[in-house]
Amino acid sequence: MTGSSASTFHGEPRTTADIDIVIDPDPSTLRSFIDALDPNRFYVGDAVSALARRDAFNVIDVATDGRSTSSCERTDPSVGQSSTAACQ
């Protein structure tokens, strides 16, 4: 988790109405995730194109206007750690 929820958890309160989640799916896993969401309740931005660009996409709960921004994560093999900087 990133964004205001994470900063609040770490002692720096910020208030927003969304949750930011970093994921690292392959195309099949992303499709399974999208298919698991009720299309009558959730709007999913262009996640497939976002994955190809290693970029963010939105999932919006249309019943509550709750927003979750999902962003790609990639592991940098040269240092063995995750980085989202290249995905923003």
CORRALIN-V357622 format. One line per field, one symbol per residue. ss: DSSP state (h for helix, s for strand, l for the rest). psi: psi as a letter, one per 40 degrees, with the letter a starting at -180 (. if undefined). burial: # if it has 24 or more other C-alpha atoms within 12 Angstrom, else .. A space follows every 50 residues. Layout:
ss=???
psi=???
burial=???
This chain:
ss=lshhhhhhhllllllllsssssslllhhhhhhhhhhlllllsssllhhhh hhhlllsssssllllssssssslsssllllssslhhhl
psi=iaaddddddeeghihifihhhhigiidddddddddehheedhhhagdddd ddefiiiihhhddefhhhhhiiiihhddefiihedee.
burial=..#..............########....#...#........##..##.# #..#######......########............#.
